[in-house]
């Protein structure tokens, strides 16, 4: 299919290498064009016709360089930068979310959102993808991610323990003696690898607040009064109006909130985040989040603030809430066609001082935990023994140092 045979032997391997085009110059399909993709021999090539399909016979054609831009049937588009061109997207004082966005709505297995194919041709220093990031004047408590990958698995209801997801999958052939590094960490890093080990828990407290009337969603009367809990049969709409907010609270500090939604907002709620600093007082909380403004389920992470304090009111002299450590999430978008509906929330205990780390100098800080909470077949620093230990498959703890 898409095979073109010429009565004159004019094709060359370079036609496929350069993605040259065939332009039909006679017959019913005059003006039709197709990209030469595979060179078979001087008389035969395989072409990409960009959506059109016809049996051709006794027509004339010319071979031309790939056009700069071509659009064909079936919404197929091709851009050719040749040997000296390039494609550049620029912005200035940008304030509109994502500068470049790719949305893949798959209807077949093995589809790819972005595929980068690189022919290095033996040249050194060829980069498949390069990110150059300039921080500017970062402030205390700011958080940035150079590369962030997030996944919403709430639709994977048929999955089980045999289902596997690799966030990063590195593969290579192994033919020659060159030394390959799956991941190479250079100099200058405080920590080369960090595993956040906080425990997932139900929130101890939670409220929806229509300024400033608070409705209990954790310890109230089921189903609506327990809607923020995973075991609850109740689901409630949140952020119904501009400046509505929710409170997620715990008796102890935490460093992440998981938000599982029944349905996301039709557009980002333009959330603002705060943490409690006393009785009804709040300070701005810097977060990294993957809910995209509560348009989908995701994780909200942050470092537990040093001045985080319990609060028992929504605002000074405001509605009473149970005294606890809270984060406040406020909707600031004026108009929202479809507010989100929550399913449940989870918190993750603060663990910054007990997480597993490989430091930038290569030394290792093992995860710190009690023997009772450590799973079998684990190496960790035991707070029970105050030693580095190994817990074997039978649950017996062995001192290592």
Secondary structure, 3 states (H helix, E strand, C coil): CCEEECCCCCCCHHHHHCCCEEEECCCCCCCCEEEEEEEEECCEEEEECCCCCCCCCCCCEEEECCCCEEEEHHHEEEECCCCCCCCCCCCCCCCCCCCCCCCCCCCCCCCCCCCCCCCCCCCCCCCCCCCCCCCCCCCCCCCCCCCCCCCCCCCCCCCCCCCCCCCCCCCCCCCCCCCCCCCCCCCCCCEEEEECCCCEEECCEEEEEECCEEEECCCCCCCHHHCCCCCCCCCCECCCCCCCEEEEEECCCEEEEEEEEEECCCCCCCEEEEEEEECCEEEECCCEECCCCCCCCEEEECCCCCCCCCEEECCCCCCEEEEEEEEEEEECCCCCCCCCEEEEEEEEECCCCCCEEEECCCCEECCEECHHHCCCCEEEEECCCCEEEEECCCCCEEECC
